[in-house]
């Protein structure tokens, strides 16, 4: 699995497309499109980490642009809850972040993805169970 899994709202996906059009390549990151960042709950975030990701970046559209009205607020709440759980079990809550971008803010998205890849490299793999490599 890639170091970072980016769960990106379909409305913010245009930013990723613009990055590709500008020949910007983001490595060590798997991108998964979701219909709305608000649909990414803490269980999904934690499962993604348990399945081998070193960090998770949730990308939502700008708060004022959410076609589902409250998706961004739900996403922030879920990310905060995932961070709380990580801290509770002794893992760094900085393994999970959220960023809001418009479809035109590709540089903001690229910077967030690169920052998470760097952070994942610093934090290394998660070891929860005895015998984990």
C-alpha positions as CSV (number, residue, x, y, z in Angstrom):
1,X,0.0,0.0,0.0
2,X,1.1,3.6,-0.6
3,X,2.4,5.6,2.3
4,X,-0.5,8.0,2.0
5,X,-4.1,7.4,1.0
6,X,-5.9,10.6,-0.1
7,X,-9.7,10.4,0.1
8,X,-10.8,13.2,-2.2
9,X,-14.3,14.7,-2.7
10,X,-15.5,14.4,-6.3
11,X,-16.1,18.1,-6.3
12,X,-12.4,18.8,-5.5
13,X,-11.1,16.3,-8.0
14,X,-10.7,19.0,-10.6
15,X,-7.7,20.2,-8.6
16,X,-6.0,16.9,-9.0
17,X,-6.7,16.9,-12.7
18,X,-5.2,20.4,-13.0
19,X,-2.1,19.2,-11.3
20,X,-1.8,16.4,-13.8
21,X,-2.3,18.8,-16.7
22,X,0.6,20.8,-15.3
23,X,2.8,17.7,-15.3
24,X,2.9,17.6,-11.5
25,X,3.5,14.0,-10.3
26,X,2.7,13.0,-6.7
27,X,4.3,9.8,-5.6
28,X,3.7,7.6,-2.5
29,X,0.0,8.6,-2.6
30,X,-3.0,6.5,-3.6
31,X,-6.0,8.6,-4.5
32,X,-9.5,7.4,-3.8
33,X,-12.5,9.5,-5.0
34,X,-15.4,9.7,-2.6
35,X,-18.8,11.4,-3.4
36,X,-18.4,13.8,-0.5
37,X,-15.7,14.2,2.1
38,X,-18.5,14.1,4.7
39,X,-19.0,10.4,3.8
40,X,-15.5,9.6,5.1
41,X,-16.1,8.5,8.7
42,X,-13.6,7.7,11.4
43,X,-14.0,4.0,10.8
44,X,-12.9,4.4,7.2
45,X,-9.9,6.4,8.2
46,X,-8.8,4.0,10.9
47,X,-9.4,1.0,8.6
48,X,-7.2,2.6,5.9
49,X,-4.4,3.0,8.4
50,X,-4.8,-0.5,9.7
51,X,-4.6,-1.9,6.1
52,X,-1.2,-0.4,5.7
53,X,-1.4,3.3,5.0
54,X,1.0,5.4,7.1
55,X,-1.2,8.5,6.8
56,X,-4.6,9.6,5.5
57,X,-5.4,12.9,3.8
58,X,-9.1,13.8,3.5
59,X,-9.7,16.4,0.8
60,X,-13.0,18.3,0.7
61,X,-14.3,21.1,-1.4
62,X,-14.5,24.6,0.1
63,X,-17.1,24.9,2.9
64,X,-19.2,27.4,1.0
65,X,-19.2,25.1,-2.1
66,X,-20.3,21.8,-0.7
67,X,-23.2,20.5,-2.8
68,X,-24.4,18.5,0.2
69,X,-24.4,21.6,2.4
70,X,-22.7,20.1,5.5
71,X,-20.3,17.6,4.1
72,X,-17.2,19.6,5.1
73,X,-18.4,20.0,8.6
74,X,-19.1,16.3,8.9
75,X,-15.7,15.5,7.5
76,X,-13.9,17.8,9.9
77,X,-15.8,16.2,12.8
78,X,-14.9,12.7,11.6
79,X,-11.3,13.6,11.1
80,X,-11.1,15.1,14.6
81,X,-12.7,11.9,16.0
82,X,-10.2,9.7,14.2
83,X,-7.3,11.9,15.6
84,X,-8.8,11.5,19.1
85,X,-8.9,7.7,18.7
86,X,-5.4,7.6,17.4
87,X,-4.1,9.5,20.3
88,X,-6.1,7.3,22.7
89,X,-4.4,4.2,21.4
90,X,-0.9,5.8,21.4
91,X,-0.5,6.7,17.7
92,X,0.3,10.2,16.4
93,X,-2.9,12.0,15.5
94,X,-0.9,13.9,12.8
95,X,-1.3,10.7,10.6
96,X,-4.7,12.2,9.6
97,X,-5.3,15.6,8.2
98,X,-8.0,17.4,6.2
99,X,-7.7,20.1,3.6
100,X,-10.4,22.0,1.7
101,X,-9.7,23.0,-1.9
102,X,-11.6,24.4,-4.8
103,X,-11.2,22.6,-8.1
104,X,-8.8,25.4,-9.2
105,X,-6.5,25.2,-6.2
106,X,-4.3,22.5,-7.5
107,X,-1.1,23.9,-5.9
108,X,-2.7,23.8,-2.4
109,X,-3.7,20.2,-3.0
110,X,-0.2,19.3,-4.2
111,X,1.4,20.9,-1.2
112,X,-1.0,19.1,1.2
113,X,-0.3,15.8,-0.5
114,X,3.5,16.3,-0.4
115,X,3.4,17.4,3.2
116,X,1.5,14.2,4.1
117,X,3.9,12.0,2.2
118,X,6.8,13.7,4.0
119,X,5.0,13.2,7.4
120,X,4.3,9.6,6.6
121,X,8.0,9.0,5.9
122,X,8.9,10.6,9.2
123,X,6.3,8.6,11.2
124,X,7.0,5.3,9.4
125,X,4.7,2.3,9.4
126,X,2.1,1.6,12.1
127,X,2.8,-1.2,14.4
128,X,-0.2,-2.2,16.5
129,X,0.0,-5.9,17.0
130,X,2.7,-8.0,18.4
131,X,4.7,-9.4,15.5
132,X,3.9,-6.5,13.1
133,X,7.0,-5.9,11.0
